[in-house]
């Protein structure tokens, strides 16, 4: 594993720089919009535009990479991403910001796709799981460090935009000068919503709710912090602790789900997250960063748990399609969640931020409980839990060891084990 990581160090360095700049701009943009005089509803639209661009990129970037290659695509997308960040410092026109956020979502998912497919092509199957774990850790660490960089300069000025843009464009250097061989192409994203739902209703709900709450976290938590008079230092700590909480708990919850019914782990995480969000409504400002740590510990692993649960009901040759479908459902939740939460914040005040998160998680808790009560659990979890983050795109699915097995195994009759065809689904 160490040899593989050393050999891929230039690509992983690009990931670290990219995600640090990306994490900074994720926290900075909603704060700056609020400082510019936008209301919380407008910031919600801004967040949703980012994830609309994310979805568009999933379906269009693979064709671009197939035509021009990974290095050229990465350089071009880095230029687009940097422009989309720096341009926000030029003014506060709402329509212009919407277009820039659409471009940012489009380009960041393309950058993920390029690096992740590249890593996948360079990693042997024997160490793929370990490299995937290291990659996921770098993604989460970069996002957390980026949040802390909010303290590097006042958010009212242009320096933070410049820092974020510099980090993103610097990520192109180690990627563009790497001596690693470029992979030939990225598989085009394709999925059927009904296939995903039929594979696992619990995973579908978990992925959608995960998108709703994590989209609201990245898109609106800084606005919430400003509206309750938190300092910039408190807001950056709050955001970083939310990411760290998810990073700390992802693997323990995943390993627990390998031993018991994964739906029960998803249910417990949602139920605990509901209680934490309810506490966030009532606790004083000084405790909010630590509430967000607990919230992240419950909410951030939901996507990976849902992906693991769905993978138990599909053979390897169908994993990529189902995984891509869950990613799209997660992105859809990331569009819907900020829209609803921001409207509540605009009409009812900042206290409705945690109340909204509480409702999303409570709804998911009830639905998963119904699935548990109406369907028997499977006898065995057929695949071990693999770390994943909804911040990563389709390429992260390609890095999963199960996709490598697809090429080695014949397509088996009855490749999809749907909930309607067996009693051990959820």
C-alpha positions as CSV (number, residue, x, y, z in Angstrom):
1,X,0.0,0.0,0.0
2,X,2.8,2.4,0.9
3,X,4.5,1.9,-2.4
4,X,1.3,2.6,-4.2
5,X,0.6,5.8,-2.3
6,X,4.2,7.0,-2.9
7,X,3.9,6.3,-6.6
8,X,0.6,8.2,-6.7
9,X,1.8,11.0,-4.4
10,X,1.7,13.7,-7.1
11,X,-2.0,12.9,-7.8
12,X,-2.8,12.8,-4.1
13,X,-1.0,16.1,-3.5
14,X,-3.3,17.6,-6.2
15,X,-6.3,16.2,-4.4
16,X,-5.1,17.8,-1.1
17,X,-4.6,21.2,-2.7
18,X,-7.9,21.0,-4.6
19,X,-10.0,20.0,-1.7
20,X,-8.5,22.6,0.6
21,X,-9.3,25.4,-1.8
22,X,-12.7,23.8,-2.4
23,X,-13.4,23.6,1.3
24,X,-12.5,27.2,1.8
25,X,-14.8,28.4,-1.0
26,X,-17.7,26.2,0.2
27,X,-17.7,28.0,3.5
28,X,-16.8,31.5,2.1
29,X,-19.4,31.8,-0.6
30,X,-22.6,31.6,1.6
31,X,-20.9,33.9,4.2
32,X,-20.0,36.5,1.6
33,X,-23.5,36.3,0.1
34,X,-24.9,37.1,3.5
35,X,-22.5,39.9,4.0
36,X,-23.5,41.3,0.6
37,X,-27.1,41.7,1.9
38,X,-28.6,38.5,0.4
39,X,-31.3,36.8,2.5
40,X,-31.2,33.2,3.5
41,X,-33.6,32.2,0.7
42,X,-31.3,33.6,-1.9
43,X,-28.4,31.8,-0.5
44,X,-30.4,28.6,-0.7
45,X,-30.9,29.1,-4.4
46,X,-27.2,29.7,-4.7
47,X,-26.4,26.4,-3.0
48,X,-28.8,24.5,-5.2
49,X,-27.2,26.0,-8.4
50,X,-23.9,24.5,-7.3
51,X,-25.4,21.0,-7.1
52,X,-27.3,21.4,-10.4
53,X,-23.9,22.1,-12.0
54,X,-22.6,19.0,-10.2
55,X,-25.3,16.8,-11.8
56,X,-24.7,18.3,-15.3
57,X,-21.0,17.6,-15.0
58,X,-21.5,13.9,-14.1
59,X,-23.2,13.4,-17.5
60,X,-21.1,15.6,-19.7
61,X,-17.5,15.5,-18.4
62,X,-16.7,11.9,-19.3
63,X,-17.3,12.7,-23.0
64,X,-15.0,15.7,-22.8
65,X,-12.2,13.7,-21.2
66,X,-12.6,11.0,-23.9
67,X,-12.0,13.7,-26.5
68,X,-9.1,15.7,-25.0
69,X,-7.5,13.4,-22.4
70,X,-7.2,13.7,-18.6
71,X,-4.4,16.2,-18.3
72,X,-6.0,18.7,-20.7
73,X,-9.4,18.2,-19.1
74,X,-7.9,18.8,-15.7
75,X,-6.1,22.0,-16.7
76,X,-9.3,23.3,-18.5
77,X,-11.5,22.5,-15.5
78,X,-9.0,24.0,-13.1
79,X,-9.2,27.2,-15.1
80,X,-13.0,27.2,-15.0
81,X,-13.1,26.5,-11.3
82,X,-10.5,29.2,-10.5
83,X,-12.4,31.7,-12.6
84,X,-15.7,30.8,-11.0
85,X,-14.2,31.5,-7.6
86,X,-12.3,34.7,-8.3
87,X,-15.1,36.2,-10.3
88,X,-17.3,36.3,-7.2
89,X,-15.0,39.1,-5.8
90,X,-16.0,41.4,-8.7
91,X,-19.5,42.2,-7.6
92,X,-22.7,40.9,-6.0
93,X,-25.0,40.6,-9.0
94,X,-27.3,37.6,-8.1
95,X,-27.7,36.2,-11.6
96,X,-23.9,36.4,-12.1
97,X,-23.3,34.6,-8.9
98,X,-25.8,31.9,-9.9
99,X,-23.9,31.3,-13.1
100,X,-20.6,31.1,-11.4
101,X,-21.9,28.6,-8.8
102,X,-23.3,26.5,-11.7
103,X,-19.8,26.6,-13.3
104,X,-18.1,25.7,-10.0
105,X,-20.3,22.7,-9.4
106,X,-19.7,21.6,-13.0
107,X,-16.0,22.0,-12.8
108,X,-15.4,20.5,-9.4
109,X,-17.2,17.2,-10.3
110,X,-15.1,17.1,-13.4
111,X,-11.9,17.5,-11.4
112,X,-13.0,14.7,-9.1
113,X,-13.8,12.5,-12.0
114,X,-10.4,13.0,-13.7
115,X,-8.3,12.4,-10.6
116,X,-10.4,9.5,-9.3
117,X,-10.5,7.6,-12.6
118,X,-6.7,8.2,-12.9
119,X,-6.1,6.8,-9.5
120,X,-8.3,3.9,-10.2
121,X,-6.2,3.0,-13.3
122,X,-3.0,3.1,-11.4
123,X,-3.9,1.0,-8.3
124,X,-3.7,-2.8,-8.1
125,X,-6.7,-4.6,-6.9
126,X,-4.9,-6.0,-3.8
127,X,-4.4,-2.5,-2.3
128,X,-7.4,-0.7,-3.9
129,X,-9.4,-0.6,-0.7
130,X,-6.5,0.8,1.3
131,X,-5.8,3.5,-1.3
132,X,-9.5,4.4,-1.4
133,X,-9.4,4.8,2.4
134,X,-6.4,7.1,2.1
135,X,-8.0,9.1,-0.7
136,X,-11.2,9.5,1.4
137,X,-9.2,10.7,4.4
138,X,-7.4,13.3,2.2
139,X,-10.7,14.5,0.8
140,X,-12.2,15.0,4.3
141,X,-9.0,16.5,5.7
142,X,-8.8,19.0,2.9
143,X,-12.4,20.0,3.4
144,X,-11.8,20.5,7.1
145,X,-8.6,22.5,6.6
146,X,-10.3,24.6,4.1
147,X,-13.0,25.6,6.6
148,X,-10.3,26.7,9.1
149,X,-8.7,28.9,6.4
150,X,-11.7,31.3,6.9
151,X,-9.6,32.8,9.6
152,X,-6.8,33.7,7.2
153,X,-8.4,37.1,6.2
154,X,-11.7,39.0,6.7
155,X,-14.5,37.5,4.6
156,X,-15.6,41.0,3.5
157,X,-12.4,41.4,1.4
158,X,-11.1,39.6,-1.7
159,X,-8.1,37.8,-0.1
160,X,-10.0,34.6,0.8
161,X,-11.3,34.3,-2.8
162,X,-7.7,34.7,-4.0
163,X,-6.4,32.1,-1.6
164,X,-9.1,29.6,-2.6
165,X,-8.4,30.2,-6.3
166,X,-4.7,29.9,-5.8
167,X,-5.1,26.5,-4.0
168,X,-7.4,25.2,-6.8
169,X,-5.1,26.3,-9.6
170,X,-2.0,25.0,-7.8
171,X,-3.6,21.6,-7.7
172,X,-3.1,21.4,-11.5
173,X,0.7,21.5,-11.2
174,X,1.3,18.0,-9.6
175,X,-1.4,16.5,-11.8
176,X,-0.1,18.0,-15.1
177,X,3.5,17.1,-14.5
178,X,2.9,13.6,-13.2
179,X,4.6,10.8,-15.1
180,X,1.8,8.4,-14.4
181,X,0.1,7.0,-17.5
182,X,-3.3,8.5,-18.3
183,X,-6.2,6.1,-18.4
184,X,-8.1,5.9,-21.7
185,X,-11.5,7.1,-20.7
186,X,-14.1,7.6,-17.9
187,X,-17.3,5.5,-18.2
188,X,-20.3,7.7,-19.0
189,X,-22.7,8.0,-16.1
190,X,-26.0,6.2,-16.5
191,X,-28.6,5.1,-14.0
192,X,-32.3,4.2,-13.7
193,X,-34.1,5.8,-10.7
194,X,-36.4,2.8,-10.5
195,X,-33.4,0.4,-10.5
196,X,-32.0,2.2,-7.5
197,X,-35.4,2.3,-5.6
198,X,-36.0,-1.4,-6.4
199,X,-32.5,-2.3,-5.2
200,X,-33.0,-0.8,-1.8
201,X,-35.6,1.6,-0.5
202,X,-33.7,2.2,2.7
203,X,-30.5,3.1,0.7
204,X,-32.5,5.4,-1.5
205,X,-34.0,7.3,1.5
206,X,-30.6,7.4,3.3
207,X,-28.9,8.8,0.2
208,X,-31.6,11.5,-0.3
209,X,-31.7,12.5,3.3
210,X,-27.9,12.6,3.4
211,X,-28.0,15.0,0.5
212,X,-30.6,17.2,2.1
213,X,-28.7,17.6,5.4
214,X,-25.1,17.8,4.0
215,X,-26.2,20.2,1.3
216,X,-27.8,22.4,4.0
217,X,-24.7,22.1,6.1
218,X,-22.3,23.3,3.4
219,X,-24.7,25.8,1.9
220,X,-26.4,27.3,4.9
221,X,-24.5,26.6,8.1
222,X,-22.2,29.7,7.6
223,X,-25.3,31.8,7.1
224,X,-26.9,30.4,10.2
225,X,-23.7,31.3,12.1
226,X,-23.8,34.9,10.9
227,X,-27.5,35.2,11.7
228,X,-27.0,34.1,15.4
229,X,-23.9,36.5,15.7
230,X,-21.2,33.8,15.7
231,X,-17.7,35.2,15.0
232,X,-15.8,34.1,11.9
233,X,-13.5,31.9,14.1
234,X,-16.5,30.2,15.6
235,X,-18.1,29.6,12.2
236,X,-14.9,28.1,10.8
237,X,-14.5,25.9,13.8
238,X,-18.1,24.8,13.5
239,X,-17.7,23.9,9.9
240,X,-14.4,22.1,10.4
241,X,-15.8,20.1,13.4
242,X,-18.8,19.0,11.3
243,X,-16.5,17.5,8.7
244,X,-14.2,16.0,11.3
245,X,-17.1,14.4,13.1
246,X,-18.1,12.7,9.9
247,X,-14.6,11.6,9.3
248,X,-14.1,10.1,12.8
249,X,-17.3,8.1,12.7
250,X,-17.5,6.9,9.1
251,X,-15.3,3.8,9.6
252,X,-16.6,2.7,13.1
253,X,-20.2,2.9,11.9
254,X,-19.2,1.2,8.7
255,X,-17.5,-1.7,10.5
256,X,-20.5,-2.0,12.8
257,X,-22.8,-2.3,9.8
258,X,-20.7,-5.2,8.5
259,X,-21.7,-7.2,11.6
260,X,-25.4,-6.3,11.9
261,X,-28.3,-5.2,9.7
262,X,-27.0,-2.1,7.9
263,X,-30.5,-0.6,8.1
264,X,-30.4,-0.6,11.9
265,X,-27.1,1.4,11.7
266,X,-28.6,3.9,9.3
267,X,-31.7,4.1,11.6
268,X,-29.6,4.7,14.7
269,X,-27.5,7.3,13.0
270,X,-30.6,9.2,11.7
271,X,-32.3,8.9,15.1
272,X,-29.2,10.2,17.0
273,X,-28.8,13.0,14.4
274,X,-32.5,14.0,14.9
275,X,-31.8,14.3,18.7
276,X,-28.6,16.3,18.1
277,X,-30.4,18.7,15.6
278,X,-33.2,19.2,18.2
279,X,-30.6,20.0,20.8
280,X,-29.1,22.6,18.4
281,X,-32.3,24.5,18.5
282,X,-32.1,25.0,22.2
283,X,-28.4,25.2,23.2
284,X,-26.4,28.4,23.5
285,X,-24.2,29.7,20.7
286,X,-21.0,28.7,22.4
287,X,-21.9,25.0,22.2
288,X,-23.0,25.1,18.5
289,X,-19.6,24.1,17.1
290,X,-19.6,20.9,19.3
291,X,-23.2,20.2,18.4
292,X,-22.1,20.4,14.8
293,X,-19.4,17.9,15.5
294,X,-22.0,15.4,16.8
295,X,-24.3,16.2,13.9
296,X,-21.5,15.5,11.4
297,X,-20.7,12.2,13.1
298,X,-24.3,11.1,12.6
299,X,-25.1,12.7,9.2
300,X,-21.9,12.6,7.2
301,X,-21.6,8.7,7.1
302,X,-25.2,8.2,5.9
303,X,-24.2,8.3,2.2
304,X,-21.4,5.6,2.6
305,X,-23.8,3.4,4.7
306,X,-26.5,3.7,2.1
307,X,-24.1,2.8,-0.7
308,X,-22.8,-0.2,1.3
309,X,-26.4,-1.4,1.9
310,X,-27.4,-1.1,-1.7
311,X,-24.3,-2.9,-2.8
312,X,-25.4,-6.0,-0.8
313,X,-28.3,-6.4,-3.2
314,X,-26.5,-6.1,-6.6
315,X,-23.8,-8.2,-8.2
316,X,-20.5,-6.5,-9.1
317,X,-21.5,-5.9,-12.7
318,X,-24.4,-3.7,-11.6
319,X,-22.6,-1.9,-8.8
320,X,-21.4,1.1,-10.8
321,X,-24.9,1.8,-12.2
322,X,-26.6,1.5,-8.8
323,X,-23.8,3.6,-7.1
324,X,-24.1,6.3,-9.7
325,X,-27.9,6.3,-9.2
326,X,-27.4,6.8,-5.4
327,X,-25.0,9.6,-6.1
328,X,-27.6,11.4,-8.3
329,X,-30.2,10.9,-5.6
330,X,-27.8,12.4,-3.1
331,X,-27.2,15.3,-5.4
332,X,-31.0,15.8,-5.8
333,X,-31.3,15.9,-2.0
334,X,-28.5,18.5,-2.0
335,X,-30.6,20.7,-4.3
336,X,-33.9,20.2,-2.4
337,X,-32.5,20.4,1.1
338,X,-31.0,23.9,0.9
339,X,-34.1,25.2,-1.0
340,X,-36.5,24.1,1.8
341,X,-34.2,25.0,4.7
342,X,-33.4,28.4,3.4
343,X,-37.1,29.3,2.9
344,X,-37.8,28.3,6.5
345,X,-34.9,30.4,7.7
346,X,-36.1,33.3,5.7
347,X,-39.7,33.2,7.0
348,X,-39.1,31.8,10.5
349,X,-35.6,32.9,11.5
350,X,-32.3,31.2,12.0
351,X,-33.7,28.9,14.7
352,X,-35.4,26.9,11.9
353,X,-32.1,25.8,10.5
354,X,-31.5,23.0,13.0
355,X,-35.3,22.5,13.1
356,X,-35.2,21.7,9.4
357,X,-32.3,19.3,9.8
358,X,-34.2,17.6,12.6
359,X,-37.3,17.2,10.3
360,X,-35.3,15.8,7.4
361,X,-33.6,13.2,9.7
362,X,-36.8,12.4,11.5
363,X,-38.6,11.7,8.2
364,X,-35.7,9.4,7.2
365,X,-35.8,7.7,10.6
366,X,-39.5,6.9,10.3
367,X,-39.2,5.6,6.8
368,X,-36.2,3.4,7.5
369,X,-38.0,2.0,10.6
370,X,-41.0,1.1,8.4
371,X,-38.7,-0.7,6.0
372,X,-37.1,-2.6,8.9
373,X,-40.5,-3.6,10.3
374,X,-42.0,-4.7,7.0
375,X,-38.9,-6.6,5.5
376,X,-36.7,-9.2,7.2
377,X,-33.0,-8.4,7.2
378,X,-30.7,-10.2,4.9
379,X,-28.9,-13.2,6.3
380,X,-25.4,-11.7,5.5
381,X,-23.9,-8.4,4.5
382,X,-22.3,-9.7,1.3
383,X,-19.7,-6.9,0.9
384,X,-17.4,-5.2,3.4
385,X,-18.0,-1.5,4.1
386,X,-15.9,0.8,2.0
387,X,-15.4,4.4,2.9
388,X,-17.0,7.0,0.6
389,X,-17.9,10.7,0.7
390,X,-20.7,12.3,-1.3
391,X,-18.3,15.1,-2.0
392,X,-16.6,12.7,-4.4
393,X,-18.2,11.8,-7.7
394,X,-18.7,8.9,-10.0
395,X,-15.0,8.2,-10.1
396,X,-15.0,7.3,-6.4
397,X,-17.4,4.5,-7.3
398,X,-15.0,3.3,-10.0
399,X,-12.2,3.0,-7.3
400,X,-14.3,0.6,-5.3
401,X,-12.8,-2.9,-5.3
402,X,-16.2,-4.3,-6.4
403,X,-16.0,-2.6,-9.8
404,X,-12.6,-4.2,-10.5
405,X,-14.2,-7.6,-9.9
406,X,-16.8,-6.8,-12.6
407,X,-14.3,-7.5,-15.3
408,X,-13.2,-10.8,-13.8
409,X,-16.7,-12.2,-13.2
410,X,-19.3,-13.3,-15.7
411,X,-22.7,-11.7,-15.6
412,X,-24.8,-13.9,-13.5
413,X,-28.5,-14.6,-14.0
414,X,-30.5,-12.6,-11.5
415,X,-27.8,-10.0,-11.1
416,X,-30.1,-7.7,-9.2
417,X,-31.6,-8.8,-6.0
418,X,-34.5,-6.4,-5.6
419,X,-36.5,-5.8,-2.4
420,X,-39.6,-7.1,-4.1
421,X,-38.0,-10.4,-5.1
422,X,-36.6,-11.3,-1.7
423,X,-37.5,-11.0,1.9
424,X,-34.1,-9.9,3.1
425,X,-34.0,-6.4,1.7
426,X,-34.7,-3.0,3.1
